[in-house]
């Protein structure tokens, strides 16, 4: 999460400079991997907590992009 925090810091500075309005994450695996797959799994709630820690309550982390299809329904079908 250290690298992600640094990325959020950079993106929040870009927001302050009016270079971007918001930002997000596009991933292939981390939001549909099972929690026990610790090298792949990333908890979205923890990501949002990090964004709030870095950018405050009005942080710019607004979007995620993850694969959703008949073969990969985990993003919307699983509780994690």
Buried (B, 14 or more C-beta within 10 A) or exposed (E): EEEBEEBBEEBBEBBEEEEEEEBEBEBEBBBBBEEEEEEBBBBBEEBEEBBBEBBEEEBBBEEBEBBBEEEBEBBEEEEE
